[in-house]
Amino acid sequence: MGDEMSGPALMLAGFAVTGSAAAGSALLAGVMISAVVGGPVLGLALDRVERPGWLLAGALGLYGGGLGLVLTGLGRVPFAVVLGLAVVAGVTGPAVAGGWTAQLPRVVPGGVPGRANALDAMTFGVASLAGPALAGGVAQEAGAAGAVMVAAVLIWVAVPVAWGLPRAPAGRGVVGGGLAAGVRFVLGSPALARATFTSVSCCVAQGVLMACVPLLGERVLGGAARGALLLSCAAGAGLVANGVPARLMVAPDAVLRLGAVVQAAGLALAAAAGRPVVLVGAALLIGAGEGSQLTALFAVRHRESPDRLRGQIFTAGASLKITGFAVGAALAGPLAARSLPGALLLAAGVAAVACVRGPGRL
């Protein structure tokens, strides 16, 4: 929840202090874009240390501390320095997603059953639903600076839990291949390569949607701020859909592609929506596809990842998804200003491409 709060809170803080919406957006992009570097490095370290929980606790502590430094620097030092701090803080961001989920087999011995995997995915749904809403509420009552600090504190709350995670299996030790080992394994595994291709493609589409939300709110719902309601609708539908794959007698690989199909349909419907009820229906459809896809993605990774490379595979996947989202949002901004339906149709097309089986062994 602290991670989901941090982006909106930084955007609000940047705007409040500088008076520039571009500054807020730049802080959000800075925190997200550096994940592509942080994910593989953190994953390699998690796979090599005897107590990965201690490393994870340190990364979470640095992430929360980085948010505090960004807040302290806003308005006091040149904005370029603050943006650099945001980029550095974002390096540890994948610890919240891939690094955390990669530890699940250590607390659920004997493999990760569908119920545990679904519950883990649901925590992401709960956070994506509550985090932005909490950021807005705290910012309204205590200011944007207060929202950033609450986000940092929530991240720090997880530190003692991470510290208490079990040790790594005896004899795992140092693995060969360095940073490239996890990447080579993903590219050499047809199931992991397809899952990564599908999930990252859908994240690009989700980033495009994020850039379109204010305009959708303004043109269809009567106000740009009301566009945030669409995100809440999508997150709520995603939370409900998180548990669906565990109840279906369908391979998670197929659910991954089906989730992409549902998201593509929802984005196409949003492009054609001229009435609020249709737009809300499109948001629910998108959220349902995203939620079921996340649970299926975790299931595929747990099934295919060897323990010696699990941290690298999960954190690398998380960093690629975060970066894909940031790229989609950045590219969609200018296009949405010219043609909102065109931007949404582009997102639908990207999600539709993700429906294809994707690459096999590379």
C-alpha positions in Angstrom: 0.0 0.0 0.0 2.9 2.3 0.7 4.3 1.6 -2.7 1.0 2.3 -4.4 0.7 5.5 -2.4 4.1 6.8 -3.2 3.5 7.6 -6.9 0.4 9.7 -6.5 1.8 11.3 -3.3 5.0 12.3 -5.1 3.0 13.7 -8.0 0.9 15.8 -5.6 3.9 16.9 -3.6 5.8 17.9 -6.8 2.9 19.9 -8.0 2.2 21.5 -4.6 5.8 22.7 -4.1 6.7 23.7 -7.7 3.3 24.6 -9.1 4.1 22.4 -12.1 2.2 19.3 -13.1 5.2 18.3 -15.2 7.4 18.2 -12.1 5.0 15.9 -10.4 4.9 13.6 -13.4 8.7 13.6 -13.7 9.0 12.5 -10.1 6.6 9.6 -10.7 8.5 8.6 -13.9 11.8 8.8 -12.0 10.7 6.5 -9.3 9.4 3.9 -11.8 11.9 4.0 -14.6 15.0 3.0 -12.5 13.3 -0.3 -11.6 14.7 -1.8 -14.8 18.2 -1.6 -13.2 17.3 -2.3 -9.6 15.3 -5.4 -10.3 18.0 -7.7 -11.7 20.7 -6.4 -9.2 18.4 -7.0 -6.2 17.3 -10.4 -7.6 20.9 -11.5 -7.9 21.7 -10.5 -4.4 18.6 -12.2 -3.0 19.6 -15.4 -4.7 23.1 -15.3 -3.2 22.7 -14.3 0.4 22.0 -16.7 3.3 19.4 -14.4 4.8 17.4 -12.8 1.9 15.0 -11.4 4.4 17.6 -9.2 5.8 18.5 -7.8 2.4 14.9 -7.4 1.6 14.4 -5.5 4.9 17.3 -3.2 4.0 15.9 -2.5 0.5 12.5 -1.6 2.0 14.2 0.7 4.5 16.1 2.4 1.8 13.0 2.8 -0.4 11.1 4.5 2.4 14.1 6.6 3.3 14.5 7.7 -0.3 10.9 9.0 -0.4 11.7 11.0 2.7 14.8 12.5 1.1 12.9 13.4 -2.0 10.3 15.2 0.2 13.0 17.0 2.2 14.7 18.2 -1.0 11.6 19.6 -2.7 11.8 23.3 -2.8 15.1 23.4 -1.0 17.6 22.1 -3.6 17.4 22.3 -7.4 14.7 20.1 -8.9 17.2 18.1 -10.9 18.8 16.9 -7.6 15.4 15.9 -6.3 14.6 14.0 -9.5 17.9 12.2 -9.1 17.0 11.2 -5.6 13.7 9.8 -6.9 15.5 7.7 -9.5 17.9 6.3 -6.8 15.0 5.5 -4.5 13.2 3.7 -7.3 16.1 1.3 -7.7 14.9 -0.5 -4.7 11.2 -0.5 -5.8 11.2 -4.1 -7.1 11.8 -5.2 -3.6 8.1 -4.5 -2.9 6.8 -6.7 -5.8 9.1 -9.3 -7.2 11.5 -9.5 -4.3 8.7 -10.0 -1.8 6.7 -12.6 -3.8 9.8 -14.6 -4.5 10.1 -15.4 -0.8 6.6 -17.1 -0.7 8.0 -20.6 -1.0 10.0 -20.1 2.2 6.9 -19.5 4.2 4.7 -22.0 2.4 6.8 -25.2 2.4 6.2 -27.9 -0.1 5.4 -25.7 -3.0 3.0 -22.8 -3.4 -0.6 -23.9 -3.6 -3.2 -22.1 -5.7 -4.9 -20.6 -2.6 -1.6 -19.1 -1.2 -0.7 -17.7 -4.7 -4.2 -16.2 -5.1 -4.0 -14.6 -1.6 -0.6 -13.1 -2.5 -1.9 -11.6 -5.7 -4.9 -10.2 -3.8 -2.6 -8.2 -1.7 -1.6 -6.3 -4.8 -5.2 -5.8 -5.7 -6.0 -4.4 -2.2 -3.0 -2.1 -2.3 -3.8 -0.8 -5.8 -7.4 -0.1 -4.6 -6.6 1.5 -1.3 -3.2 3.1 -1.9 -4.1 5.9 -4.3 -7.3 6.6 -2.4 -5.4 6.9 0.9 -2.8 9.2 -0.8 -5.6 11.5 -2.0 -7.3 11.5 1.4 -4.2 12.2 3.4 -3.1 14.9 1.0 -6.5 16.6 1.4 -6.4 16.5 5.2 -2.6 16.9 5.9 -1.1 18.1 2.7 0.9 16.3 0.0 4.0 16.1 2.2 1.9 14.2 4.7 0.9 11.7 2.1 4.5 11.0 1.1 5.5 10.5 4.7 2.6 8.1 5.3 3.7 6.1 2.3 7.2 5.9 3.6 6.0 4.8 7.1 3.8 2.0 5.5 6.9 0.7 3.6 8.9 0.8 6.9 6.2 -1.2 8.7 7.1 -4.2 6.4 10.8 -4.1 7.4 10.5 -6.2 10.6 8.4 -8.8 8.8 11.0 -9.1 6.0 13.7 -9.3 8.7 12.0 -12.4 10.2 11.8 -14.4 6.9 13.4 -17.8 6.9 16.9 -18.5 5.8 17.7 -19.7 2.3 18.1 -23.5 1.8 21.5 -24.8 2.9 24.1 -25.1 0.2 22.4 -22.7 -2.2 25.4 -20.3 -1.9 26.8 -18.5 -4.9 25.3 -19.1 -8.3 27.1 -18.7 -11.6 26.2 -16.5 -14.4 25.9 -13.2 -12.6 23.2 -10.8 -13.6 22.7 -12.6 -16.9 21.8 -16.0 -15.4 18.2 -15.2 -14.6 17.6 -13.4 -17.9 19.1 -16.4 -19.8 16.9 -18.8 -17.9 13.7 -16.8 -18.7 14.6 -16.5 -22.4 15.4 -20.2 -22.5 12.1 -21.2 -20.9 9.2 -21.1 -23.3 6.6 -20.8 -20.5 8.5 -18.0 -18.7 9.4 -16.1 -21.9 5.7 -16.2 -23.0 4.5 -15.1 -19.6 7.0 -12.2 -19.5 6.1 -11.1 -23.0 2.4 -11.1 -22.2 2.6 -9.4 -18.8 5.0 -6.6 -20.0 2.9 -6.0 -23.1 -0.2 -5.6 -20.9 1.6 -3.3 -18.6 2.5 -1.0 -21.5 -1.3 -0.9 -22.4 -2.1 -0.2 -18.7 0.4 2.7 -18.8 -1.4 4.1 -21.9 -4.7 3.9 -20.0 -3.3 5.7 -17.0 -2.3 8.7 -19.2 -5.8 8.7 -20.7 -7.7 8.6 -17.3 -7.9 12.4 -16.7 -9.2 13.1 -20.2 -11.7 10.3 -19.9 -12.9 11.8 -16.7 -13.2 15.2 -18.2 -15.0 14.2 -21.4 -17.3 11.5 -20.2 -17.6 11.8 -16.4 -17.8 15.6 -16.1 -14.4 16.3 -14.5 -10.8 15.2 -14.8 -10.6 14.3 -11.1 -13.4 11.9 -11.6 -11.2 9.8 -13.9 -9.6 8.4 -10.7 -13.0 6.6 -10.1 -12.1 4.4 -13.2 -8.9 3.3 -11.5 -10.9 2.3 -8.4 -13.4 0.4 -10.5 -10.6 -1.5 -12.3 -8.8 -2.2 -9.0 -12.0 -3.5 -7.4 -12.8 -5.8 -10.3 -9.2 -7.0 -10.3 -9.4 -7.8 -6.6 -12.5 -10.0 -7.2 -10.8 -11.6 -10.2 -7.5 -12.4 -8.3 -9.0 -15.6 -6.9 -10.6 -16.9 -10.1 -7.6 -18.8 -11.6 -7.3 -20.9 -8.4 -10.9 -22.1 -8.8 -10.6 -22.9 -12.6 -9.4 -26.2 -13.9 -7.4 -24.2 -16.5 -3.6 -23.9 -16.9 -2.3 -20.5 -15.7 -0.6 -20.0 -19.1 -4.0 -20.0 -20.8 -5.4 -17.6 -18.1 -2.5 -15.2 -18.8 -3.6 -15.0 -22.5 -7.3 -14.8 -21.6 -6.5 -11.9 -19.3 -4.9 -10.1 -22.2 -7.9 -10.7 -24.4 -10.3 -9.3 -21.7 -8.1 -6.2 -21.2 -7.9 -5.6 -25.0 -11.7 -5.8 -25.1 -12.1 -3.4 -22.2 -9.7 -0.9 -23.7 -11.5 -1.0 -27.1 -14.8 -0.5 -25.3 -13.4 2.5 -23.5 -12.3 4.0 -26.8 -15.9 3.9 -28.0 -17.5 4.9 -24.7 -19.6 8.1 -24.8 -21.6 7.4 -21.7 -20.5 7.0 -18.1 -22.1 3.5 -17.6 -20.3 2.2 -20.7 -17.0 3.6 -19.5 -17.4 2.2 -16.0 -18.2 -1.2 -17.6 -15.0 -1.0 -19.6 -13.0 -0.2 -16.5 -14.5 -3.2 -14.7 -13.6 -5.4 -17.7 -10.0 -4.2 -17.8 -9.6 -4.7 -14.0 -11.0 -8.3 -14.3 -8.5 -9.2 -17.0 -5.6 -7.6 -15.1 -6.5 -9.3 -11.7 -6.8 -12.8 -13.1 -3.7 -12.3 -15.2 -1.6 -11.4 -12.1 -2.5 -14.5 -10.2 -1.7 -16.6 -13.3 1.6 -14.9 -13.8 2.7 -15.6 -10.2 1.6 -19.3 -10.7 3.7 -19.7 -13.8 6.8 -18.1 -12.2 6.6 -20.2 -9.1 6.1 -23.4 -11.2 9.0 -22.7 -13.6 11.6 -20.9 -11.4 14.4 -22.9 -9.8 15.1 -21.8 -6.2 18.6 -20.7 -7.0 17.3 -18.2 -9.5 13.9 -17.4 -8.1 14.8 -13.9 -6.8 16.3 -12.9 -10.1 13.4 -14.1 -12.1 10.7 -12.4 -10.0 12.5 -9.1 -9.5 13.6 -8.9 -13.2 10.0 -9.6 -14.2 8.7 -6.9 -11.8 11.2 -4.3 -13.1 10.2 -5.0 -16.7 6.5 -4.6 -15.9 7.1 -1.3 -14.0 9.3 0.0 -16.8 6.7 -1.0 -19.4 4.0 0.8 -17.5 6.2 4.0 -17.4 7.0 3.8 -21.1 3.3 3.3 -22.0 2.3 6.3 -19.9 5.0 8.5 -21.3 4.3 7.6 -25.0 0.5 8.0 -24.6 0.5 11.5 -23.2 1.1 13.4 -26.5 -1.1 10.9 -28.4 -4.0 11.2 -26.0 -3.9 15.0 -26.3 -4.3 14.6 -30.1 -6.8 11.7 -30.1 -8.1 10.1 -27.0 -9.8 7.2 -28.8 -6.6 6.7 -30.9 -4.5 6.3 -27.7 -7.0 3.8 -26.2 -7.2 1.8 -29.4 -3.4 1.7 -29.4 -3.5 0.3 -25.9 -6.1 -2.3 -27.0 -3.8 -3.2 -29.9 -0.8 -3.7 -27.6 -2.9 -5.9 -25.3 -4.2 -7.8 -28.3 -0.7 -8.6 -29.4 -0.1 -9.9 -25.9 -2.9 -12.4 -26.5 -0.7 -14.2 -29.0 1.3 -17.1 -27.6 4.3 -14.8 -27.7 7.9 -15.9 -28.0 9.0 -19.4 -27.1 12.6 -20.4 -26.4 14.9 -17.6 -27.4 
